[in-house]
Amino acid sequence: MKNPWTTKSSKKIYENPWIELTEHDVIHPGGKDGIYGLVHFKSIATGIIPLDKDYNTWLVGQYRYTLNRYSWEIPEGGGSLDIDPLLSAKRELREETGIEANAWTEILRCDLSNSVTDEEGVVYVAKDLEFFEAEPDEDEELKIKKLPFSKVFEMAMNGEISDGLALSAIFKAQHLILQGKI
C-alpha cells in the first residue's frame, strides 16, 4: 500500500542507549502540514511464557517507573536488534526467574505501540524447564510467583495484568492451549 505521508524533514530531539526520539515535519494524509514524533527502540522486546508439564507458569512483579505503579507480567526484557531474539529471551528468563528451558516455540510477533513507536515484540513459550537461582539486573527489584496458567488467564481477563506484551502473549497462549497446540 502506498504511504500517504510525506516527510519534509527530520530532526533528532533526544537519544540515550535505549531509545531515540525524532520529530518529523510532514504533510499528513489530509494534505496539510503537521509534525510527527517517533520513538525508535534500539532493542526488540521479548516475552516468555514458561510452562511446566502441569501448565503452571511464572509471573514477574515489579514497580514500573513509567506507570508509577506495580505490575505483574510474564518474564520480559529486550535484546539488541542484531541478536536473535530467542537468545535474548533465554537470557531474560534465566535472569528474572532462574528458569532454563530445553524447548522453545515462538508464538507471537507484534507492534507494541505503533502510533508513536517502532517497538517490536516477540513472545515464546518455554517448556521442559530446569530451575536455578534467579539473577536479576542490579536495577531490578523483582518478585516471582508460580501460578496455574488458567489463573494467569483469569488475571489477564479481570485487569490484574495490564502489560500489553503480556496480555497479547497470554491470550495467544490460551488460544493455542485450547487447540492442543502447546
Residue pairs with C-beta under 8 A, 6 or more apart in sequence:
4 28
4 29
5 26
5 27
5 28
5 29
5 36
6 26
6 27
7 24
7 25
7 26
8 24
8 25
8 26
8 27
8 33
9 24
9 25
10 22
10 23
10 24
10 25
11 22
11 23
11 24
11 25
12 20
12 21
12 22
13 21
13 22
13 23
13 37
14 20
14 21
15 21
17 42
18 41
18 42
18 43
18 78
19 39
19 40
19 41
19 42
20 39
20 40
20 42
21 37
21 38
21 39
21 40
22 37
22 38
22 40
23 35
23 36
23 37
23 38
24 35
24 36
24 37
24 38
25 33
25 34
25 35
26 33
26 34
26 35
26 36
27 33
27 34
28 34
28 36
37 116
38 116
38 117
38 118
39 116
39 117
39 118
39 119
40 117
40 118
41 78
41 117
41 118
41 119
41 120
42 80
42 81
43 78
43 79
43 80
43 81
43 88
44 78
44 79
44 80
44 81
44 85
44 88
44 119
44 120
44 121
44 122
45 76
45 77
45 78
45 112
45 119
45 120
45 121
45 122
45 165
46 76
46 77
46 78
46 79
46 85
46 88
46 89
46 92
46 121
46 122
46 123
46 124
47 73
47 74
47 75
47 76
47 89
47 108
47 121
47 122
47 123
47 124
47 165
47 166
47 169
48 74
48 75
48 76
48 89
48 92
48 93
48 123
48 124
48 125
48 126
49 57
49 74
49 107
49 123
49 124
49 125
49 126
49 149
49 169
49 170
49 173
50 57
50 58
50 75
50 93
50 97
50 99
50 101
50 125
50 126
50 127
50 129
51 57
51 125
51 126
51 127
51 129
51 149
51 173
51 182
52 127
52 129
54 148
55 148
55 149
55 150
55 177
56 146
56 147
56 148
56 149
57 74
57 146
57 147
57 148
57 149
57 152
58 75
58 97
58 99
58 144
58 145
58 146
58 147
59 72
59 73
59 74
59 144
59 145
59 147
59 152
59 155
59 161
60 72
60 73
60 74
60 75
60 76
60 96
60 97
60 142
60 143
60 144
61 70
61 71
61 72
61 73
61 142
61 143
61 144
61 145
62 70
62 71
62 73
62 140
62 141
62 142
62 143
63 69
63 70
63 71
63 141
64 70
64 71
71 161
71 162
71 163
72 145
72 155
72 160
72 161
72 163
72 166
73 161
73 163
73 165
73 166
74 123
74 163
74 165
74 166
74 169
74 170
75 92
75 93
75 96
75 97
75 99
76 92
76 96
76 163
76 165
76 166
77 88
77 89
77 91
77 92
77 95
77 96
78 88
78 92
79 85
79 87
79 88
79 89
79 91
79 92
80 88
85 122
86 104
86 106
86 124
89 104
89 122
89 124
89 126
90 100
90 101
90 104
93 99
93 100
93 101
93 126
94 100
94 132
94 134
94 135
95 134
95 135
95 136
95 137
96 134
96 136
96 140
96 142
96 144
97 134
97 144
98 131
98 132
98 133
98 134
98 135
99 126
99 129
99 130
99 131
99 132
100 129
100 130
100 131
100 132
101 126
101 127
101 128
101 129
101 130
102 127
102 128
102 129
102 130
103 126
103 127
103 128
104 124
104 125
104 126
104 127
105 124
105 125
105 127
105 182
106 122
106 123
106 124
107 123
107 124
107 125
107 169
107 172
107 173
107 176
107 182
108 121
108 122
108 123
108 168
108 169
108 172
109 120
109 121
109 122
109 123
110 120
110 121
110 123
110 165
110 168
111 118
111 119
111 120
111 121
112 119
112 120
112 121
112 164
112 165
113 119
113 164
121 165
121 168
123 165
123 168
123 169
123 172
125 173
125 176
125 182
127 182
134 142
134 144
136 142
147 155
149 173
149 174
149 177
152 161
152 170
153 170
153 171
153 174
155 161
156 166
156 167
156 170
156 171
161 167
161 170
173 182
176 182
